[in-house]
Amino acid sequence: MTCEGCSNAVTRVLHKLGGVQFDIDLPNKKVCIDSEHNVDTLLETLKKTGKNASYLGEKSVQ
């Protein structure tokens, strides 16, 4: 993700999937997702944007 267009594409596909809460960190090119879906489903959904996506692990809560 490098621009608002990319961010909008991610937002669009995740809203279509449903059951997802997310926060886009455009400067760091990351999306933090809280979802009822498994990682594979989320990655396949994000690939629909035409961008590469990878799982970086769970976010630490402090």
N, CA, C and O atoms as a Tripos MOL2 file, in Angstrom:
@<TRIPOS>MOLECULE
protein
  248   247    62     0     0
PROTEIN
NO_CHARGES

@<TRIPOS>ATOM
      1 N           0.8410   -1.1650    0.0000 N.3       1 MET1
      2 CA          0.0000    0.0000    0.0000 C.3       1 MET1
      3 C           0.8880    1.2290    0.0000 C.2       1 MET1
      4 O           1.7190    1.4310    0.8850 O.2       1 MET1
      5 N           0.6860    2.0250   -1.0050 N.am      2 THR2
      6 CA          1.5110    3.2220   -1.0980 C.3       2 THR2
      7 C           0.7040    4.4990   -1.2290 C.2       2 THR2
      8 O           1.2760    5.5880   -1.1760 O.2       2 THR2
      9 N          -0.6170    4.4010   -1.4010 N.am      3 CYS3
     10 CA         -1.4210    5.6010   -1.6240 C.3       3 CYS3
     11 C          -2.8510    5.3970   -1.1270 C.2       3 CYS3
     12 O          -3.2270    4.3110   -0.6840 O.2       3 CYS3
     13 N          -3.6320    6.4660   -1.2140 N.am      4 GLU4
     14 CA         -5.0360    6.3990   -0.8190 C.3       4 GLU4
     15 C          -5.8250    5.4060   -1.6780 C.2       4 GLU4
     16 O          -6.7580    4.7670   -1.1910 O.2       4 GLU4
     17 N          -5.4530    5.2780   -2.9430 N.am      5 GLY5
     18 CA         -6.1280    4.3200   -3.8190 C.3       5 GLY5
     19 C          -5.9700    2.9000   -3.3110 C.2       5 GLY5
     20 O          -6.9220    2.1200   -3.3070 O.2       5 GLY5
     21 N          -4.7610    2.5730   -2.8840 N.am      6 CYS6
     22 CA         -4.5050    1.2380   -2.3150 C.3       6 CYS6
     23 C          -5.3030    1.0480   -1.0310 C.2       6 CYS6
     24 O          -5.9150    0.0010   -0.8150 O.2       6 CYS6
     25 N          -5.2890    2.0630   -0.1900 N.am      7 SER7
     26 CA         -6.0210    2.0200    1.0630 C.3       7 SER7
     27 C          -7.5180    1.8310    0.8120 C.2       7 SER7
     28 O          -8.1760    1.0600    1.5090 O.2       7 SER7
     29 N          -8.0450    2.5330   -0.1790 N.am      8 ASN8
     30 CA         -9.4630    2.4000   -0.5210 C.3       8 ASN8
     31 C          -9.7910    1.0100   -1.0380 C.2       8 ASN8
     32 O         -10.8620    0.4810   -0.7430 O.2       8 ASN8
     33 N          -8.8780    0.4020   -1.8110 N.am      9 ALA9
     34 CA         -9.0880   -0.9530   -2.3300 C.3       9 ALA9
     35 C          -9.1430   -1.9560   -1.1780 C.2       9 ALA9
     36 O          -9.9930   -2.8470   -1.1640 O.2       9 ALA9
     37 N          -8.2350   -1.8080   -0.2160 N.am     10 VAL10
     38 CA         -8.2200   -2.6910    0.9570 C.3      10 VAL10
     39 C          -9.5150   -2.5220    1.7460 C.2      10 VAL10
     40 O         -10.1300   -3.5060    2.1550 O.2      10 VAL10
     41 N          -9.9180   -1.2990    1.9560 N.am     11 THR11
     42 CA        -11.1620   -1.0220    2.6780 C.3      11 THR11
     43 C         -12.3470   -1.6670    1.9700 C.2      11 THR11
     44 O         -13.1940   -2.2860    2.6140 O.2      11 THR11
     45 N         -12.4120   -1.5270    0.6690 N.am     12 ARG12
     46 CA        -13.5290   -2.0670   -0.1130 C.3      12 ARG12
     47 C         -13.6300   -3.5920    0.0160 C.2      12 ARG12
     48 O         -14.7140   -4.1140    0.2760 O.2      12 ARG12
     49 N         -12.5090   -4.3160   -0.1640 N.am     13 VAL13
     50 CA        -12.5770   -5.7850   -0.1210 C.3      13 VAL13
     51 C         -12.8500   -6.2980    1.2910 C.2      13 VAL13
     52 O         -13.5310   -7.3100    1.4540 O.2      13 VAL13
     53 N         -12.3320   -5.6190    2.3090 N.am     14 LEU14
     54 CA        -12.5840   -6.0700    3.6740 C.3      14 LEU14
     55 C         -14.0290   -5.8050    4.0900 C.2      14 LEU14
     56 O         -14.6180   -6.6080    4.8140 O.2      14 LEU14
     57 N         -14.6070   -4.6910    3.6430 N.am     15 HIS15
     58 CA        -16.0190   -4.4350    3.9350 C.3      15 HIS15
     59 C         -16.9160   -5.4660    3.2490 C.2      15 HIS15
     60 O         -17.9230   -5.8880    3.8190 O.2      15 HIS15
     61 N         -16.5590   -5.8700    2.0410 N.am     16 LYS16
     62 CA        -17.3490   -6.8810    1.3280 C.3      16 LYS16
     63 C         -17.2960   -8.2200    2.0570 C.2      16 LYS16
     64 O         -18.2870   -8.9500    2.0960 O.2      16 LYS16
     65 N         -16.1450   -8.5390    2.6320 N.am     17 LEU17
     66 CA        -15.9860   -9.7980    3.3550 C.3      17 LEU17
     67 C         -16.8900   -9.8120    4.5930 C.2      17 LEU17
     68 O         -17.5210  -10.8260    4.8900 O.2      17 LEU17
     69 N         -16.9500   -8.7090    5.3000 N.am     18 GLY18
     70 CA        -17.7840   -8.6160    6.4970 C.3      18 GLY18
     71 C         -17.1510   -9.2820    7.7090 C.2      18 GLY18
     72 O         -16.2540  -10.1140    7.5730 O.2      18 GLY18
     73 N         -17.6180   -8.9180    8.8810 N.am     19 GLY19
     74 CA        -17.1010   -9.5030   10.1150 C.3      19 GLY19
     75 C         -15.6620   -9.1270   10.3990 C.2      19 GLY19
     76 O         -14.9220   -9.8840   11.0280 O.2      19 GLY19
     77 N         -15.2630   -7.9310    9.9220 N.am     20 VAL20
     78 CA        -13.8630   -7.5110   10.0240 C.3      20 VAL20
     79 C         -13.7950   -6.0970   10.5840 C.2      20 VAL20
     80 O         -14.5140   -5.2050   10.1340 O.2      20 VAL20
     81 N         -12.9280   -5.9030   11.5670 N.am     21 GLN21
     82 CA        -12.5650   -4.5690   12.0140 C.3      21 GLN21
     83 C         -11.0940   -4.4090   11.6810 C.2      21 GLN21
     84 O         -10.3000   -5.3250   11.8980 O.2      21 GLN21
     85 N         -10.7260   -3.2380   11.1520 N.am     22 PHE22
     86 CA         -9.3370   -3.0680   10.7360 C.3      22 PHE22
     87 C          -8.8830   -1.6280   10.8720 C.2      22 PHE22
     88 O          -9.6930   -0.7020   10.9210 O.2      22 PHE22
     89 N          -7.5710   -1.4600   10.9310 N.am     23 ASP23
     90 CA         -6.9460   -0.1470   10.9940 C.3      23 ASP23
     91 C          -5.8220   -0.1330    9.9710 C.2      23 ASP23
     92 O          -4.9280   -0.9780   10.0160 O.2      23 ASP23
     93 N          -5.8630    0.8190    9.0500 N.am     24 ILE24
     94 CA         -4.8410    0.9190    8.0110 C.3      24 ILE24
     95 C          -3.7760    1.9120    8.4530 C.2      24 ILE24
     96 O          -4.0760    3.0550    8.8000 O.2      24 ILE24
     97 N          -2.5260    1.4560    8.4350 N.am     25 ASP25
     98 CA         -1.3630    2.2820    8.7500 C.3      25 ASP25
     99 C          -0.6120    2.5110    7.4380 C.2      25 ASP25
    100 O           0.3350    1.7910    7.1180 O.2      25 ASP25
    101 N          -1.0450    3.5200    6.6860 N.am     26 LEU26
    102 CA         -0.5040    3.7530    5.3490 C.3      26 LEU26
    103 C           0.9910    4.0730    5.3540 C.2      26 LEU26
    104 O           1.7130    3.5430    4.5100 O.2      26 LEU26
    105 N           1.4950    4.9230    6.2740 N.am     27 PRO27
    106 CA          2.9380    5.2070    6.2530 C.3      27 PRO27
    107 C           3.8080    3.9550    6.4200 C.2      27 PRO27
    108 O           4.8930    3.8650    5.8460 O.2      27 PRO27
    109 N           3.3210    2.9920    7.2100 N.am     28 ASN28
    110 CA          4.0860    1.7560    7.4290 C.3      28 ASN28
    111 C           3.6330    0.6120    6.5370 C.2      28 ASN28
    112 O           4.1610   -0.4970    6.6270 O.2      28 ASN28
    113 N           2.6470    0.8800    5.6680 N.am     29 LYS29
    114 CA          2.1460   -0.0990    4.6990 C.3      29 LYS29
    115 C           1.6280   -1.3670    5.3750 C.2      29 LYS29
    116 O           1.9330   -2.4810    4.9490 O.2      29 LYS29
    117 N           0.8320   -1.1780    6.4500 N.am     30 LYS30
    118 CA          0.3010   -2.3080    7.2120 C.3      30 LYS30
    119 C          -1.1900   -2.1360    7.4630 C.2      30 LYS30
    120 O          -1.7150   -1.0230    7.4990 O.2      30 LYS30
    121 N          -1.8520   -3.2700    7.6350 N.am     31 VAL31
    122 CA         -3.2560   -3.2850    8.0380 C.3      31 VAL31
    123 C          -3.3670   -4.2050    9.2460 C.2      31 VAL31
    124 O          -2.9830   -5.3730    9.1790 O.2      31 VAL31
    125 N          -3.8880   -3.6850   10.3410 N.am     32 CYS32
    126 CA         -4.1460   -4.5100   11.5280 C.3      32 CYS32
    127 C          -5.6120   -4.9150   11.4640 C.2      32 CYS32
    128 O          -6.4990   -4.0660   11.3800 O.2      32 CYS32
    129 N          -5.8570   -6.2250   11.5040 N.am     33 ILE33
    130 CA         -7.2050   -6.7520   11.3080 C.3      33 ILE33
    131 C          -7.6360   -7.5680   12.5130 C.2      33 ILE33
    132 O          -6.8860   -8.4000   13.0220 O.2      33 ILE33
    133 N          -8.8600   -7.3140   12.9590 N.am     34 ASP34
    134 CA         -9.5160   -8.1230   13.9820 C.3      34 ASP34
    135 C         -10.7140   -8.7600   13.2820 C.2      34 ASP34
    136 O         -11.6160   -8.0570   12.8280 O.2      34 ASP34
    137 N         -10.7220  -10.0830   13.1960 N.am     35 SER35
    138 CA        -11.7310  -10.7320   12.3720 C.3      35 SER35
    139 C         -12.1110  -12.0990   12.8980 C.2      35 SER35
    140 O         -11.3580  -12.7490   13.6220 O.2      35 SER35
    141 N         -13.3110  -12.5140   12.5060 N.am     36 GLU36
    142 CA        -13.7760  -13.8670   12.7980 C.3      36 GLU36
    143 C         -13.2500  -14.8600   11.7630 C.2      36 GLU36
    144 O         -13.3810  -16.0710   11.9420 O.2      36 GLU36
    145 N         -12.6560  -14.3530   10.6830 N.am     37 HIS37
    146 CA        -12.1500  -15.1860    9.5930 C.3      37 HIS37
    147 C         -10.7230  -15.6440    9.8770 C.2      37 HIS37
    148 O          -9.9980  -15.0040   10.6400 O.2      37 HIS37
    149 N         -10.3240  -16.7540    9.2600 N.am     38 ASN38
    150 CA         -8.9630  -17.2310    9.4540 C.3      38 ASN38
    151 C          -7.9900  -16.4490    8.5630 C.2      38 ASN38
    152 O          -8.4060  -15.7330    7.6530 O.2      38 ASN38
    153 N          -6.7170  -16.5950    8.8340 N.am     39 VAL39
    154 CA         -5.6690  -15.8450    8.1330 C.3      39 VAL39
    155 C          -5.6980  -16.1110    6.6320 C.2      39 VAL39
    156 O          -5.5570  -15.1780    5.8410 O.2      39 VAL39
    157 N          -5.8780  -17.3630    6.2260 N.am     40 ASP40
    158 CA         -5.8930  -17.6910    4.7980 C.3      40 ASP40
    159 C          -7.0130  -16.9590    4.0580 C.2      40 ASP40
    160 O          -6.8080  -16.4590    2.9520 O.2      40 ASP40
    161 N          -8.1870  -16.8980    4.6650 N.am     41 THR41
    162 CA         -9.3170  -16.1890    4.0540 C.3      41 THR41
    163 C          -8.9940  -14.7070    3.9110 C.2      41 THR41
    164 O          -9.2720  -14.1030    2.8750 O.2      41 THR41
    165 N          -8.4090  -14.1250    4.9490 N.am     42 LEU42
    166 CA         -8.0540  -12.7100    4.8960 C.3      42 LEU42
    167 C          -7.0140  -12.4300    3.8240 C.2      42 LEU42
    168 O          -7.1260  -11.4450    3.0950 O.2      42 LEU42
    169 N          -6.0020  -13.2870    3.7200 N.am     43 LEU43
    170 CA         -4.9610  -13.0880    2.7040 C.3      43 LEU43
    171 C          -5.5260  -13.2190    1.2960 C.2      43 LEU43
    172 O          -5.1700  -12.4390    0.4130 O.2      43 LEU43
    173 N          -6.3980  -14.1930    1.0770 N.am     44 GLU44
    174 CA         -7.0290  -14.3560   -0.2400 C.3      44 GLU44
    175 C          -7.8890  -13.1390   -0.5850 C.2      44 GLU44
    176 O          -7.9200  -12.6940   -1.7320 O.2      44 GLU44
    177 N          -8.5750  -12.6150    0.4070 N.am     45 THR45
    178 CA         -9.4040  -11.4280    0.1980 C.3      45 THR45
    179 C          -8.5280  -10.2290   -0.1610 C.2      45 THR45
    180 O          -8.8550   -9.4780   -1.0790 O.2      45 THR45
    181 N          -7.4300  -10.0480    0.5490 N.am     46 LEU46
    182 CA         -6.5400   -8.9190    0.2790 C.3      46 LEU46
    183 C          -5.8660   -9.0280   -1.0900 C.2      46 LEU46
    184 O          -5.5500   -8.0090   -1.7060 O.2      46 LEU46
    185 N          -5.6450  -10.2440   -1.5670 N.am     47 LYS47
    186 CA         -5.0440  -10.4280   -2.8970 C.3      47 LYS47
    187 C          -5.9510   -9.8990   -4.0050 C.2      47 LYS47
    188 O          -5.4790   -9.6010   -5.1020 O.2      47 LYS47
    189 N          -7.2440   -9.7820   -3.7270 N.am     48 LYS48
    190 CA         -8.1850   -9.2510   -4.7160 C.3      48 LYS48
    191 C          -7.8980   -7.7950   -5.0540 C.2      48 LYS48
    192 O          -8.4030   -7.2790   -6.0510 O.2      48 LYS48
    193 N          -7.0930   -7.1280   -4.2340 N.am     49 THR49
    194 CA         -6.7260   -5.7410   -4.5060 C.3      49 THR49
    195 C          -5.6290   -5.6520   -5.5580 C.2      49 THR49
    196 O          -5.3450   -4.5710   -6.0740 O.2      49 THR49
    197 N          -5.0140   -6.7860   -5.8760 N.am     50 GLY50
    198 CA         -3.9030   -6.7860   -6.8230 C.3      50 GLY50
    199 C          -2.5570   -6.5360   -6.1620 C.2      50 GLY50
    200 O          -1.5360   -6.4330   -6.8420 O.2      50 GLY50
    201 N          -2.5530   -6.4400   -4.8520 N.am     51 LYS51
    202 CA         -1.3160   -6.2030   -4.0940 C.3      51 LYS51
    203 C          -0.9070   -7.4760   -3.3680 C.2      51 LYS51
    204 O          -1.7340   -8.3450   -3.0930 O.2      51 LYS51
    205 N           0.3790   -7.5700   -3.0630 N.am     52 ASN52
    206 CA          0.8660   -8.6910   -2.2690 C.3      52 ASN52
    207 C           0.4740   -8.4750   -0.8170 C.2      52 ASN52
    208 O           0.4580   -7.3440   -0.3320 O.2      52 ASN52
    209 N           0.1610   -9.5560   -0.1320 N.am     53 ALA53
    210 CA         -0.1900   -9.4880    1.2840 C.3      53 ALA53
    211 C           0.4910  -10.6350    2.0060 C.2      53 ALA53
    212 O           0.6030  -11.7380    1.4710 O.2      53 ALA53
    213 N           0.9440  -10.3720    3.2240 N.am     54 SER54
    214 CA          1.5470  -11.4250    4.0340 C.3      54 SER54
    215 C           1.1400  -11.2320    5.4910 C.2      54 SER54
    216 O           0.8290  -10.1230    5.9250 O.2      54 SER54
    217 N           1.1490  -12.3230    6.2250 N.am     55 TYR55
    218 CA          0.7740  -12.3210    7.6320 C.3      55 TYR55
    219 C           2.0200  -12.0590    8.4680 C.2      55 TYR55
    220 O           3.0140  -12.7750    8.3500 O.2      55 TYR55
    221 N           1.9640  -11.0270    9.3190 N.am     56 LEU56
    222 CA          3.1140  -10.6660   10.1300 C.3      56 LEU56
    223 C           3.0080  -11.1370   11.5760 C.2      56 LEU56
    224 O           3.9400  -10.9580   12.3600 O.2      56 LEU56
    225 N           1.8760  -11.7360   11.9270 N.am     57 GLY57
    226 CA          1.6790  -12.2320   13.2850 C.3      57 GLY57
    227 C           0.6680  -11.4010   14.0320 C.2      57 GLY57
    228 O           0.1470  -10.4110   13.5210 O.2      57 GLY57
    229 N           0.4010  -11.8210   15.2510 N.am     58 GLU58
    230 CA         -0.5970  -11.1300   16.0620 C.3      58 GLU58
    231 C           0.0010   -9.8700   16.6620 C.2      58 GLU58
    232 O           1.1930   -9.8050   16.9630 O.2      58 GLU58
    233 N          -0.8460   -8.8830   16.8260 N.am     59 LYS59
    234 CA         -0.4310   -7.6180   17.4080 C.3      59 LYS59
    235 C          -0.3110   -7.7800   18.9130 C.2      59 LYS59
    236 O          -1.1880   -8.3650   19.5500 O.2      59 LYS59
    237 N           0.7590   -7.2690   19.4780 N.am     60 SER60
    238 CA          0.9630   -7.3320   20.9260 C.3      60 SER60
    239 C           0.1000   -6.2810   21.6040 C.2      60 SER60
    240 O           0.0450   -5.1320   21.1660 O.2      60 SER60
    241 N          -0.5710   -6.6820   22.6700 N.am     61 VAL61
    242 CA         -1.3860   -5.7620   23.4500 C.3      61 VAL61
    243 C          -0.6460   -5.5200   24.7610 C.2      61 VAL61
    244 O          -0.3050   -6.4560   25.4840 O.2      61 VAL61
    245 N          -0.4070   -4.2480   25.0500 N.am     62 GLN62
    246 CA          0.3240   -3.9260   26.2830 C.3      62 GLN62
    247 C          -0.4400   -2.9730   27.1440 C.2      62 GLN62
    248 O           0.0310   -2.5970   28.2180 O.2      62 GLN62
@<TRIPOS>BOND
     1     1     2 1
     2     2     3 1
     3     3     4 2
     4     3     5 am
     5     5     6 1
     6     6     7 1
     7     7     8 2
     8     7     9 am
     9     9    10 1
    10    10    11 1
    11    11    12 2
    12    11    13 am
    13    13    14 1
    14    14    15 1
    15    15    16 2
    16    15    17 am
    17    17    18 1
    18    18    19 1
    19    19    20 2
    20    19    21 am
    21    21    22 1
    22    22    23 1
    23    23    24 2
    24    23    25 am
    25    25    26 1
    26    26    27 1
    27    27    28 2
    28    27    29 am
    29    29    30 1
    30    30    31 1
    31    31    32 2
    32    31    33 am
    33    33    34 1
    34    34    35 1
    35    35    36 2
    36    35    37 am
    37    37    38 1
    38    38    39 1
    39    39    40 2
    40    39    41 am
    41    41    42 1
    42    42    43 1
    43    43    44 2
    44    43    45 am
    45    45    46 1
    46    46    47 1
    47    47    48 2
    48    47    49 am
    49    49    50 1
    50    50    51 1
    51    51    52 2
    52    51    53 am
    53    53    54 1
    54    54    55 1
    55    55    56 2
    56    55    57 am
    57    57    58 1
    58    58    59 1
    59    59    60 2
    60    59    61 am
    61    61    62 1
    62    62    63 1
    63    63    64 2
    64    63    65 am
    65    65    66 1
    66    66    67 1
    67    67    68 2
    68    67    69 am
    69    69    70 1
    70    70    71 1
    71    71    72 2
    72    71    73 am
    73    73    74 1
    74    74    75 1
    75    75    76 2
    76    75    77 am
    77    77    78 1
    78    78    79 1
    79    79    80 2
    80    79    81 am
    81    81    82 1
    82    82    83 1
    83    83    84 2
    84    83    85 am
    85    85    86 1
    86    86    87 1
    87    87    88 2
    88    87    89 am
    89    89    90 1
    90    90    91 1
    91    91    92 2
    92    91    93 am
    93    93    94 1
    94    94    95 1
    95    95    96 2
    96    95    97 am
    97    97    98 1
    98    98    99 1
    99    99   100 2
   100    99   101 am
   101   101   102 1
   102   102   103 1
   103   103   104 2
   104   103   105 am
   105   105   106 1
   106   106   107 1
   107   107   108 2
   108   107   109 am
   109   109   110 1
   110   110   111 1
   111   111   112 2
   112   111   113 am
   113   113   114 1
   114   114   115 1
   115   115   116 2
   116   115   117 am
   117   117   118 1
   118   118   119 1
   119   119   120 2
   120   119   121 am
   121   121   122 1
   122   122   123 1
   123   123   124 2
   124   123   125 am
   125   125   126 1
   126   126   127 1
   127   127   128 2
   128   127   129 am
   129   129   130 1
   130   130   131 1
   131   131   132 2
   132   131   133 am
   133   133   134 1
   134   134   135 1
   135   135   136 2
   136   135   137 am
   137   137   138 1
   138   138   139 1
   139   139   140 2
   140   139   141 am
   141   141   142 1
   142   142   143 1
   143   143   144 2
   144   143   145 am
   145   145   146 1
   146   146   147 1
   147   147   148 2
   148   147   149 am
   149   149   150 1
   150   150   151 1
   151   151   152 2
   152   151   153 am
   153   153   154 1
   154   154   155 1
   155   155   156 2
   156   155   157 am
   157   157   158 1
   158   158   159 1
   159   159   160 2
   160   159   161 am
   161   161   162 1
   162   162   163 1
   163   163   164 2
   164   163   165 am
   165   165   166 1
   166   166   167 1
   167   167   168 2
   168   167   169 am
   169   169   170 1
   170   170   171 1
   171   171   172 2
   172   171   173 am
   173   173   174 1
   174   174   175 1
   175   175   176 2
   176   175   177 am
   177   177   178 1
   178   178   179 1
   179   179   180 2
   180   179   181 am
   181   181   182 1
   182   182   183 1
   183   183   184 2
   184   183   185 am
   185   185   186 1
   186   186   187 1
   187   187   188 2
   188   187   189 am
   189   189   190 1
   190   190   191 1
   191   191   192 2
   192   191   193 am
   193   193   194 1
   194   194   195 1
   195   195   196 2
   196   195   197 am
   197   197   198 1
   198   198   199 1
   199   199   200 2
   200   199   201 am
   201   201   202 1
   202   202   203 1
   203   203   204 2
   204   203   205 am
   205   205   206 1
   206   206   207 1
   207   207   208 2
   208   207   209 am
   209   209   210 1
   210   210   211 1
   211   211   212 2
   212   211   213 am
   213   213   214 1
   214   214   215 1
   215   215   216 2
   216   215   217 am
   217   217   218 1
   218   218   219 1
   219   219   220 2
   220   219   221 am
   221   221   222 1
   222   222   223 1
   223   223   224 2
   224   223   225 am
   225   225   226 1
   226   226   227 1
   227   227   228 2
   228   227   229 am
   229   229   230 1
   230   230   231 1
   231   231   232 2
   232   231   233 am
   233   233   234 1
   234   234   235 1
   235   235   236 2
   236   235   237 am
   237   237   238 1
   238   238   239 1
   239   239   240 2
   240   239   241 am
   241   241   242 1
   242   242   243 1
   243   243   244 2
   244   243   245 am
   245   245   246 1
   246   246   247 1
   247   247   248 2
@<TRIPOS>SUBSTRUCTURE
     1 MET1         2 RESIDUE 1 A MET
     2 THR2         6 RESIDUE 1 A THR
     3 CYS3        10 RESIDUE 1 A CYS
     4 GLU4        14 RESIDUE 1 A GLU
     5 GLY5        18 RESIDUE 1 A GLY
     6 CYS6        22 RESIDUE 1 A CYS
     7 SER7        26 RESIDUE 1 A SER
     8 ASN8        30 RESIDUE 1 A ASN
     9 ALA9        34 RESIDUE 1 A ALA
    10 VAL10       38 RESIDUE 1 A VAL
    11 THR11       42 RESIDUE 1 A THR
    12 ARG12       46 RESIDUE 1 A ARG
    13 VAL13       50 RESIDUE 1 A VAL
    14 LEU14       54 RESIDUE 1 A LEU
    15 HIS15       58 RESIDUE 1 A HIS
    16 LYS16       62 RESIDUE 1 A LYS
    17 LEU17       66 RESIDUE 1 A LEU
    18 GLY18       70 RESIDUE 1 A GLY
    19 GLY19       74 RESIDUE 1 A GLY
    20 VAL20       78 RESIDUE 1 A VAL
    21 GLN21       82 RESIDUE 1 A GLN
    22 PHE22       86 RESIDUE 1 A PHE
    23 ASP23       90 RESIDUE 1 A ASP
    24 ILE24       94 RESIDUE 1 A ILE
    25 ASP25       98 RESIDUE 1 A ASP
    26 LEU26      102 RESIDUE 1 A LEU
    27 PRO27      106 RESIDUE 1 A PRO
    28 ASN28      110 RESIDUE 1 A ASN
    29 LYS29      114 RESIDUE 1 A LYS
    30 LYS30      118 RESIDUE 1 A LYS
    31 VAL31      122 RESIDUE 1 A VAL
    32 CYS32      126 RESIDUE 1 A CYS
    33 ILE33      130 RESIDUE 1 A ILE
    34 ASP34      134 RESIDUE 1 A ASP
    35 SER35      138 RESIDUE 1 A SER
    36 GLU36      142 RESIDUE 1 A GLU
    37 HIS37      146 RESIDUE 1 A HIS
    38 ASN38      150 RESIDUE 1 A ASN
    39 VAL39      154 RESIDUE 1 A VAL
    40 ASP40      158 RESIDUE 1 A ASP
    41 THR41      162 RESIDUE 1 A THR
    42 LEU42      166 RESIDUE 1 A LEU
    43 LEU43      170 RESIDUE 1 A LEU
    44 GLU44      174 RESIDUE 1 A GLU
    45 THR45      178 RESIDUE 1 A THR
    46 LEU46      182 RESIDUE 1 A LEU
    47 LYS47      186 RESIDUE 1 A LYS
    48 LYS48      190 RESIDUE 1 A LYS
    49 THR49      194 RESIDUE 1 A THR
    50 GLY50      198 RESIDUE 1 A GLY
    51 LYS51      202 RESIDUE 1 A LYS
    52 ASN52      206 RESIDUE 1 A ASN
    53 ALA53      210 RESIDUE 1 A ALA
    54 SER54      214 RESIDUE 1 A SER
    55 TYR55      218 RESIDUE 1 A TYR
    56 LEU56      222 RESIDUE 1 A LEU
    57 GLY57      226 RESIDUE 1 A GLY
    58 GLU58      230 RESIDUE 1 A GLU
    59 LYS59      234 RESIDUE 1 A LYS
    60 SER60      238 RESIDUE 1 A SER
    61 VAL61      242 RESIDUE 1 A VAL
    62 GLN62      246 RESIDUE 1 A GLN
